[in-house]
Every structure is written in C-alpha cells, then in structure tokens.
C-alpha cells in the first residue's frame, strides 16, 4: 500500500513541475521583451564572471598546490569583478545617474586589478 502512495506522490510532484513551466516561460519572455540591452549585456557578463570563478576554484583545488598566490589572486579577481558588476547592475536598474555609476565601476575595477597585481608580486 505504501508503494501506491509513493507513486501518487511522484505524480503530484510531476504535476507541480509542469504547473511551474508557464511561470518560467512568462518570466523569460517578459525579461527578453522589457529588459534593455544594456542590462542584458551586464547580466551576461555577470554569468561569465561567476562561471570563471567556479572554474578557477575547481582548477585550484585540483592542480594548484604550492604557489597559492596566483590561485588566490585569480579567485579574488573573478569574484571581485562579479560583486562590482552586480553592484553596477543594481544601480543601472535605478537609472538615476547611469554615467556616474559607470565611472565609479571603472574606478573600482582599476583598484581591484591593482590589488590583484600587487598580491601577485
């Protein structure tokens, strides 16, 4: 009897997943229609930085054993750029002073890269 209950629970879970599909579809279509191309570009760069950070982390755990300076600085650079770009993305949504925010972003990125270069030695 417990097996039948388990099958019914699985069917209910499948129905719940199918019910969520229209939500995801409407979310993606509204994102594609209503989001400006500048925000989409920033989103793509955020995803790229996150993936690069994950790849650097995996590479560091597998192959980087002795000189940890390069591993730590690469990880710091990837995730620092991710955080700064996410901050730019959140500020772009407000769109009060987009040019000023971009200048601050460039300044922070330059400081981040100088810190990474300094850590490398």
MMTF fields as JSON, N, C-alpha, C and O atoms, coordinates in Angstrom:
{
  "mmtfVersion": "1.0.0",
  "mmtfProducer": "UNKNOWN",
  "numBonds": 483,
  "numAtoms": 484,
  "numGroups": 121,
  "numChains": 1,
  "numModels": 1,
  "chainsPerModel": [1],
  "groupsPerChain": [121],
  "chainIdList": ["A"],
  "bondAtomList": [4, 2, 8, 6, 12, 10, 16, 14, 20, 18, 24, 22, 28, 26, 32, 30, 36, 34, 40, 38, 44, 42, 48, 46, 52, 50, 56, 54, 60, 58, 64, 62, 68, 66, 72, 70, 76, 74, 80, 78, 84, 82, 88, 86, 92, 90, 96, 94, 100, 98, 104, 102, 108, 106, 112, 110, 116, 114, 120, 118, 124, 122, 128, 126, 132, 130, 136, 134, 140, 138, 144, 142, 148, 146, 152, 150, 156, 154, 160, 158, 164, 162, 168, 166, 172, 170, 176, 174, 180, 178, 184, 182, 188, 186, 192, 190, 196, 194, 200, 198, 204, 202, 208, 206, 212, 210, 216, 214, 220, 218, 224, 222, 228, 226, 232, 230, 236, 234, 240, 238, 244, 242, 248, 246, 252, 250, 256, 254, 260, 258, 264, 262, 268, 266, 272, 270, 276, 274, 280, 278, 284, 282, 288, 286, 292, 290, 296, 294, 300, 298, 304, 302, 308, 306, 312, 310, 316, 314, 320, 318, 324, 322, 328, 326, 332, 330, 336, 334, 340, 338, 344, 342, 348, 346, 352, 350, 356, 354, 360, 358, 364, 362, 368, 366, 372, 370, 376, 374, 380, 378, 384, 382, 388, 386, 392, 390, 396, 394, 400, 398, 404, 402, 408, 406, 412, 410, 416, 414, 420, 418, 424, 422, 428, 426, 432, 430, 436, 434, 440, 438, 444, 442, 448, 446, 452, 450, 456, 454, 460, 458, 464, 462, 468, 466, 472, 470, 476, 474, 480, 478],
  "bondOrderList": [1, 1, 1, 1, 1, 1, 1, 1, 1, 1, 1, 1, 1, 1, 1, 1, 1, 1, 1, 1, 1, 1, 1, 1, 1, 1, 1, 1, 1, 1, 1, 1, 1, 1, 1, 1, 1, 1, 1, 1, 1, 1, 1, 1, 1, 1, 1, 1, 1, 1, 1, 1, 1, 1, 1, 1, 1, 1, 1, 1, 1, 1, 1, 1, 1, 1, 1, 1, 1, 1, 1, 1, 1, 1, 1, 1, 1, 1, 1, 1, 1, 1, 1, 1, 1, 1, 1, 1, 1, 1, 1, 1, 1, 1, 1, 1, 1, 1, 1, 1, 1, 1, 1, 1, 1, 1, 1, 1, 1, 1, 1, 1, 1, 1, 1, 1, 1, 1, 1, 1],
  "groupList": [{"groupName": "UNK", "atomNameList": ["N", "CA", "C", "O"], "elementList": ["N", "C", "C", "O"], "formalChargeList": [0, 0, 0, 0], "bondAtomList": [1, 0, 2, 1, 3, 2], "bondOrderList": [1, 1, 2], "singleLetterCode": "X", "chemCompType": "L-PEPTIDE LINKING"}],
  "groupTypeList": [0, 0, 0, 0, 0, 0, 0, 0, 0, 0, 0, 0, 0, 0, 0, 0, 0, 0, 0, 0, 0, 0, 0, 0, 0, 0, 0, 0, 0, 0, 0, 0, 0, 0, 0, 0, 0, 0, 0, 0, 0, 0, 0, 0, 0, 0, 0, 0, 0, 0, 0, 0, 0, 0, 0, 0, 0, 0, 0, 0, 0, 0, 0, 0, 0, 0, 0, 0, 0, 0, 0, 0, 0, 0, 0, 0, 0, 0, 0, 0, 0, 0, 0, 0, 0, 0, 0, 0, 0, 0, 0, 0, 0, 0, 0, 0, 0, 0, 0, 0, 0, 0, 0, 0, 0, 0, 0, 0, 0, 0, 0, 0, 0, 0, 0, 0, 0, 0, 0, 0, 0],
  "groupIdList": [1, 2, 3, 4, 5, 6, 7, 8, 9, 10, 11, 12, 13, 14, 15, 16, 17, 18, 19, 20, 21, 22, 23, 24, 25, 26, 27, 28, 29, 30, 31, 32, 33, 34, 35, 36, 37, 38, 39, 40, 41, 42, 43, 44, 45, 46, 47, 48, 49, 50, 51, 52, 53, 54, 55, 56, 57, 58, 59, 60, 61, 62, 63, 64, 65, 66, 67, 68, 69, 70, 71, 72, 73, 74, 75, 76, 77, 78, 79, 80, 81, 82, 83, 84, 85, 86, 87, 88, 89, 90, 91, 92, 93, 94, 95, 96, 97, 98, 99, 100, 101, 102, 103, 104, 105, 106, 107, 108, 109, 110, 111, 112, 113, 114, 115, 116, 117, 118, 119, 120, 121],
  "secStructList": [7, 2, 2, 2, 2, 2, 2, 2, 2, 2, 2, 2, 2, 2, 2, 2, 2, 2, 2, 2, 2, 2, 2, 2, 2, 2, 2, 2, 2, 2, 2, 2, 2, 2, 1, 7, 2, 2, 2, 2, 2, 2, 2, 2, 2, 2, 2, 2, 2, 2, 2, 2, 2, 2, 2, 2, 2, 2, 2, 2, 2, 2, 2, 7, 7, 1, 7, 2, 2, 2, 2, 2, 2, 2, 2, 2, 2, 2, 2, 2, 2, 2, 2, 2, 2, 2, 2, 2, 2, 2, 2, 2, 2, 2, 7, 1, 1, 2, 2, 2, 2, 2, 2, 2, 2, 2, 2, 2, 2, 2, 2, 2, 2, 2, 2, 2, 2, 2, 2, 2, 7],
  "xCoordList": [0.803, 0.0, 0.855, 0.474, 2.013, 2.88, 3.485, 3.834, 3.606, 4.151, 3.196, 3.63, 1.902, 0.922, 0.922, 0.803, 1.059, 1.127, 2.357, 2.314, 3.452, 4.674, 4.518, 5.036, 3.802, 3.573, 2.693, 2.923, 1.684, 0.803, 1.558, 1.321, 2.473, 3.267, 4.154, 4.322, 4.723, 5.568, 4.754, 5.226, 3.541, 2.683, 2.337, 2.28, 2.106, 1.801, 2.999, 2.837, 4.226, 5.427, 5.596, 5.962, 5.333, 5.444, 4.432, 4.753, 3.218, 2.204, 2.636, 2.401, 3.274, 3.728, 4.803, 4.807, 5.708, 6.76, 6.15, 6.567, 5.176, 4.525, 3.755, 3.656, 3.211, 2.483, 3.425, 3.011, 4.679, 5.639, 6.179, 6.693, 6.08, 6.611, 6.044, 6.822, 4.739, 4.235, 4.822, 5.035, 5.079, 5.687, 7.075, 7.402, 7.892, 9.235, 9.181, 9.982, 8.234, 8.097, 7.719, 8.288, 6.765, 6.375, 7.491, 7.672, 8.235, 9.363, 10.417, 10.905, 10.766, 11.768, 11.281, 12.041, 10.033, 9.537, 9.451, 9.766, 9.03, 8.978, 10.384, 10.601, 11.343, 12.733, 13.271, 13.921, 13.002, 13.504, 12.847, 13.502, 11.577, 10.865, 11.132, 11.342, 11.125, 11.124, 12.497, 12.659, 13.48, 14.793, 15.613, 15.697, 16.221, 17.069, 18.306, 18.745, 18.85, 20.004, 21.232, 22.068, 21.351, 22.491, 22.453, 23.489, 21.28, 21.13, 21.379, 21.977, 20.928, 21.167, 22.656, 23.142, 23.379, 24.822, 25.507, 26.405, 25.088, 25.652, 25.333, 26.186, 24.127, 23.747, 24.609, 25.023, 24.881, 25.747, 27.154, 27.771, 27.667, 29.0, 29.021, 30.017, 27.95, 27.866, 27.909, 28.617, 27.164, 27.166, 28.549, 29.027, 29.196, 30.546, 31.522, 32.32, 31.473, 32.386, 32.132, 33.08, 30.886, 30.563, 31.094, 31.664, 30.909, 31.416, 32.94, 33.518, 33.595, 35.059, 35.547, 36.541, 34.871, 35.243, 35.102, 35.945, 34.041, 33.845, 34.921, 35.447, 35.255, 36.32, 37.67, 38.432, 37.978, 39.237, 39.261, 40.298, 38.148, 38.063, 38.292, 39.036, 37.669, 37.859, 39.299, 39.904, 39.853, 41.241, 42.189, 43.137, 41.939, 42.797, 42.769, 43.804, 41.599, 41.512, 42.173, 42.726, 42.124, 42.675, 44.172, 44.887, 44.667, 46.03, 46.951, 48.169, 46.44, 47.264, 47.574, 46.708, 48.821, 49.166, 50.209, 50.064, 51.246, 52.356, 52.244, 52.057, 52.346, 52.241, 50.778, 50.15, 50.252, 48.838, 48.55, 47.383, 49.583, 49.342, 48.56, 47.621, 48.94, 48.259, 46.818, 45.919, 46.598, 45.243, 44.35, 43.227, 44.843, 44.045, 43.782, 42.679, 44.776, 44.565, 43.59, 42.79, 43.643, 42.686, 41.27, 40.316, 41.14, 39.826, 39.308, 38.128, 40.177, 39.824, 39.391, 38.432, 40.095, 39.753, 38.388, 37.57, 38.143, 36.863, 35.684, 34.704, 35.77, 34.627, 34.51, 33.41, 35.623, 35.551, 34.859, 34.023, 35.214, 34.54, 33.055, 32.216, 32.736, 31.336, 30.575, 29.473, 31.148, 30.476, 30.334, 29.269, 31.393, 31.317, 30.311, 29.574, 30.281, 29.346, 27.908, 26.987, 27.715, 26.372, 25.918, 24.746, 26.834, 26.504, 26.128, 25.175, 26.877, 26.544, 25.172, 24.396, 24.874, 23.583, 22.434, 21.406, 22.604, 21.554, 21.37, 20.248, 22.46, 22.368, 21.813, 21.153, 22.066, 21.525, 20.014, 19.341, 19.473, 18.031, 17.362, 16.231, 18.052, 17.51, 17.543, 16.618, 18.588, 18.81, 18.686, 18.207, 19.112, 19.132, 20.351, 20.227, 21.519, 22.758, 23.636, 24.608, 23.304, 23.985, 25.45, 26.3, 25.758, 27.139, 28.012, 29.134, 27.517, 28.273, 28.533, 29.616, 27.54, 27.719, 28.759, 29.546, 28.76, 29.728, 31.148, 32.084, 31.321, 32.646, 33.12, 34.289, 32.228, 32.584, 32.961, 33.896, 32.24, 32.522, 33.919, 34.687, 34.246, 35.567, 36.663, 37.688, 36.456, 37.431, 37.635, 38.771, 36.555, 36.659, 37.341, 38.111, 37.067, 37.701, 39.204, 39.994, 39.603, 41.034, 41.707, 42.794, 41.072, 41.637, 41.724, 42.702, 40.713, 40.731, 41.886, 42.601, 42.071, 43.148, 44.525, 45.463, 44.656, 45.918, 46.185, 47.327, 45.152, 45.316, 45.696, 46.519, 45.106, 45.441, 46.888, 47.619, 47.307, 48.692, 49.668, 50.753, 49.302, 50.157, 50.276, 51.352, 49.203, 49.239, 50.081, 50.711, 50.093, 50.917, 52.403, 53.208, 52.756, 54.146, 54.835, 56.018],
  "yCoordList": [-1.183, 0.0, 1.259, 2.28, 1.177, 2.351, 2.635, 3.774, 1.584, 1.796, 2.623, 3.489, 2.357, 3.123, 4.582, 5.478, 4.818, 6.198, 6.901, 8.092, 6.167, 6.749, 7.125, 8.155, 6.294, 6.601, 7.828, 8.666, 7.926, 9.091, 10.365, 11.418, 10.266, 11.439, 11.875, 13.07, 10.904, 11.239, 11.92, 12.87, 11.444, 12.062, 13.489, 14.368, 13.728, 15.08, 16.001, 17.165, 15.474, 16.282, 16.649, 17.78, 15.704, 15.966, 17.026, 17.905, 16.958, 17.961, 19.34, 20.336, 19.405, 20.695, 21.293, 22.501, 20.468, 20.961, 21.465, 22.503, 20.751, 21.179, 22.478, 23.288, 22.681, 23.911, 25.109, 26.239, 24.881, 25.971, 26.395, 27.507, 25.561, 25.879, 27.172, 27.973, 27.428, 28.708, 29.911, 30.966, 29.753, 30.845, 31.167, 32.332, 30.135, 30.36, 30.92, 31.776, 30.426, 30.902, 32.375, 33.146, 32.772, 34.187, 35.05, 36.192, 34.51, 35.256, 35.525, 36.649, 34.502, 34.67, 35.577, 36.404, 35.43, 36.286, 37.746, 38.646, 37.984, 39.377, 39.946, 41.134, 39.107, 39.562, 39.953, 40.988, 39.127, 39.407, 40.639, 41.38, 40.872, 41.999, 43.313, 44.342, 43.287, 44.528, 44.986, 46.157, 44.105, 44.477, 45.14, 44.617, 46.288, 46.951, 46.114, 45.29, 46.339, 45.547, 45.801, 44.911, 46.983, 47.282, 46.396, 45.89, 46.21, 45.354, 43.892, 43.151, 43.474, 42.099, 41.834, 40.751, 42.822, 42.677, 42.545, 41.72, 43.349, 43.261, 41.899, 41.309, 41.396, 40.082, 38.973, 38.057, 39.051, 38.059, 38.102, 37.058, 39.305, 39.432, 38.903, 38.315, 39.099, 38.568, 37.042, 36.428, 36.438, 34.979, 34.481, 33.48, 35.179, 34.808, 34.874, 33.955, 35.942, 36.076, 34.993, 34.472, 34.655, 33.606, 32.256, 31.502, 31.95, 30.69, 30.639, 29.595, 31.753, 31.788, 31.59, 30.898, 32.178, 31.991, 30.544, 30.023, 29.894, 28.482, 27.626, 26.707, 27.918, 27.169, 27.369, 26.413, 28.59, 28.857, 28.109, 27.569, 28.072, 27.361, 25.865, 25.25, 25.282, 23.856, 23.581, 22.616, 24.423, 24.255, 24.358, 23.58, 25.31, 25.481, 24.279, 23.884, 23.692, 22.518, 21.296, 20.459, 21.184, 20.005, 20.098, 19.113, 21.269, 21.337, 22.301, 22.172, 23.236, 24.281, 23.909, 24.001, 23.486, 23.063, 23.959, 24.31, 24.333, 25.022, 26.541, 27.113, 27.233, 28.703, 29.145, 29.199, 29.456, 29.799, 31.253, 31.631, 32.084, 33.497, 33.667, 34.461, 32.928, 33.081, 32.583, 33.19, 31.491, 30.96, 31.931, 32.209, 32.44, 33.346, 34.654, 35.195, 35.166, 36.426, 36.253, 37.15, 35.125, 34.878, 34.736, 35.247, 34.05, 33.901, 35.241, 35.554, 36.023, 37.356, 38.25, 39.011, 38.158, 38.965, 38.579, 39.449, 37.285, 36.831, 37.217, 37.778, 36.925, 37.205, 38.688, 39.176, 39.407, 40.856, 41.519, 42.405, 41.084, 41.609, 41.247, 42.039, 40.049, 39.645, 40.586, 41.024, 40.895, 41.756, 43.174, 43.778, 43.714, 45.075, 45.165, 46.146, 44.148, 44.164, 43.988, 44.575, 43.193, 43.061, 44.391, 44.753, 45.108, 46.431, 47.388, 48.158, 47.337, 48.165, 47.792, 48.668, 46.513, 46.042, 46.557, 46.989, 46.515, 47.002, 48.508, 49.007, 49.226, 50.677, 51.067, 52.098, 50.271, 50.558, 50.432, 51.116, 49.573, 49.425, 50.691, 50.989, 51.438, 52.705, 53.767, 54.572, 53.776, 54.667, 56.153, 56.938, 56.537, 57.957, 58.648, 59.688, 58.069, 58.661, 57.544, 57.146, 57.041, 55.881, 56.166, 55.302, 57.346, 57.67, 57.729, 57.222, 58.334, 58.41, 57.039, 56.78, 56.155, 54.805, 54.043, 53.277, 54.253, 53.549, 54.036, 53.237, 55.329, 55.863, 55.268, 54.905, 55.165, 54.531, 53.064, 52.564, 52.387, 50.984, 50.833, 49.969, 51.664, 51.6, 51.874, 51.193, 52.858, 53.181, 51.99, 51.658, 51.354, 50.197, 49.014, 48.294, 48.812, 47.715, 47.957, 47.024, 49.196, 49.515, 49.262, 48.686, 49.687, 49.432, 47.935, 47.47, 47.192, 45.741, 45.097, 44.262, 45.478, 44.88, 45.28, 44.486, 46.5, 46.898, 46.073, 45.691, 45.798, 44.967, 43.539, 42.916, 43.025, 41.679, 41.632, 40.696, 42.633, 42.683, 42.833, 42.252, 43.599, 43.76, 42.446, 42.122, 41.697, 40.424, 39.393, 38.538, 39.473, 38.543, 38.787, 37.856, 40.037, 40.351, 40.961, 41.282],
  "zCoordList": [0.0, 0.0, 0.0, -0.573, 0.647, 0.688, -0.683, -0.995, -1.5, -2.838, -3.692, -4.453, -3.567, -4.337, -3.919, -4.755, -2.607, -2.124, -2.662, -2.972, -2.773, -3.314, -4.772, -5.204, -5.55, -6.962, -7.117, -7.99, -6.263, -6.321, -5.97, -6.562, -4.998, -4.627, -5.788, -6.03, -6.51, -7.653, -8.747, -9.372, -8.979, -9.986, -9.603, -10.463, -8.312, -7.854, -8.043, -8.411, -7.789, -7.982, -9.45, -9.767, -10.346, -11.777, -12.188, -12.988, -11.657, -11.971, -11.496, -12.181, -10.311, -9.791, -10.685, -10.924, -11.179, -12.068, -13.368, -13.882, -13.905, -15.141, -14.94, -15.861, -13.746, -13.477, -13.385, -13.647, -13.02, -12.913, -14.274, -14.402, -15.276, -16.594, -17.165, -17.683, -17.106, -17.627, -16.887, -17.484, -15.608, -14.851, -15.388, -15.614, -15.593, -16.121, -17.538, -17.913, -18.309, -19.684, -19.714, -20.487, -18.882, -18.841, -18.277, -18.7, -17.329, -16.772, -17.842, -17.966, -18.611, -19.662, -20.786, -21.291, -21.176, -22.258, -21.821, -22.6, -20.591, -20.122, -19.952, -20.187, -19.546, -19.434, -20.806, -20.95, -21.808, -23.154, -23.765, -24.497, -23.482, -24.079, -23.351, -23.992, -22.027, -21.258, -20.775, -20.433, -20.738, -20.222, -21.316, -22.427, -21.018, -22.023, -22.351, -21.549, -23.531, -23.97, -23.1, -22.943, -22.541, -21.661, -20.409, -19.977, -19.837, -18.66, -19.028, -18.248, -20.207, -20.655, -20.831, -20.504, -21.349, -21.512, -20.16, -19.991, -19.208, -17.861, -17.248, -16.585, -17.456, -16.932, -17.53, -16.819, -18.827, -19.47, -18.89, -18.677, -18.632, -18.05, -16.618, -16.197, -15.87, -14.504, -14.527, -13.729, -15.429, -15.544, -15.943, -15.411, -16.881, -17.301, -16.132, -15.947, -15.339, -14.206, -13.16, -12.572, -12.925, -11.966, -12.441, -11.654, -13.723, -14.265, -14.236, -13.932, -14.548, -14.486, -13.055, -12.836, -12.09, -10.691, -10.261, -9.532, -10.709, -10.375, -11.03, -10.402, -12.29, -12.97, -12.295, -12.152, -11.878, -11.176, -9.852, -9.467, -9.16, -7.887, -8.082, -7.318, -9.082, -9.367, -9.776, -9.308, -10.646, -11.068, -9.878, -9.768, -8.992, -7.828, -6.908, -6.371, -6.719, -5.857, -6.481, -5.767, -7.8, -8.455, -8.724, -8.541, -9.158, -9.662, -8.928, -9.05, -8.191, -7.587, -6.139, -5.269, -5.886, -4.537, -3.882, -2.711, -4.602, -3.958, -3.957, -2.883, -5.096, -5.018, -5.033, -6.09, -3.873, -3.779, -4.127, -4.237, -4.304, -4.609, -5.905, -5.964, -6.938, -8.225, -8.147, -8.728, -7.437, -7.292, -6.526, -6.946, -5.416, -4.59, -5.329, -5.251, -6.04, -6.757, -7.929, -8.195, -8.625, -9.711, -9.162, -9.749, -8.048, -7.42, -6.92, -7.081, -6.319, -5.831, -6.987, -6.863, -8.102, -9.269, -9.841, -10.137, -9.994, -10.569, -9.695, -10.184, -8.424, -7.564, -7.231, -6.975, -7.231, -7.064, -8.244, -8.068, -9.45, -10.639, -10.632, -11.06, -10.144, -10.036, -9.108, -9.437, -7.962, -6.987, -7.53, -7.401, -8.136, -8.672, -9.819, -9.928, -10.669, -11.788, -11.306, -11.874, -10.274, -9.702, -9.102, -9.206, -8.482, -7.947, -9.076, -8.952, -10.173, -11.332, -11.883, -12.264, -11.926, -12.446, -11.577, -12.099, -10.27, -9.376, -9.506, -9.429, -9.699, -9.852, -11.214, -11.336, -12.229, -13.561, -13.568, -14.338, -12.725, -12.642, -12.144, -12.527, -11.291, -10.8, -11.888, -11.997, -12.686, -13.833, -13.493, -14.31, -12.295, -11.948, -12.551, -13.198, -12.338, -12.81, -13.357, -12.715, -14.53, -15.09, -15.395, -15.181, -15.885, -16.231, -14.979, -14.987, -13.916, -12.666, -12.072, -11.546, -12.152, -11.642, -12.451, -11.895, -13.761, -14.596, -14.318, -14.329, -14.07, -13.731, -12.406, -12.275, -11.426, -10.154, -10.361, -9.736, -11.231, -11.528, -12.127, -11.703, -13.102, -13.732, -12.707, -12.699, -11.848, -10.809, -9.868, -9.53, -9.449, -8.552, -9.234, -8.6, -10.51, -11.242, -11.362, -11.218, -11.623, -11.705, -10.362, -10.312, -9.275, -7.944, -7.649, -7.064, -8.051, -7.843, -8.595, -8.04, -9.849, -10.635, -10.11, -10.174, -9.592, -8.962, -7.704, -7.447, -6.923, -5.728, -6.104, -5.432, -7.166, -7.63, -8.113, -7.79, -8.883, -9.368, -8.207, -8.237, -7.193, -6.024, -5.257, -4.755, -5.161, -4.448, -5.186, -4.563, -6.525, -7.298, -7.069, -7.11, -6.831, -6.524, -7.627, -7.514]
}
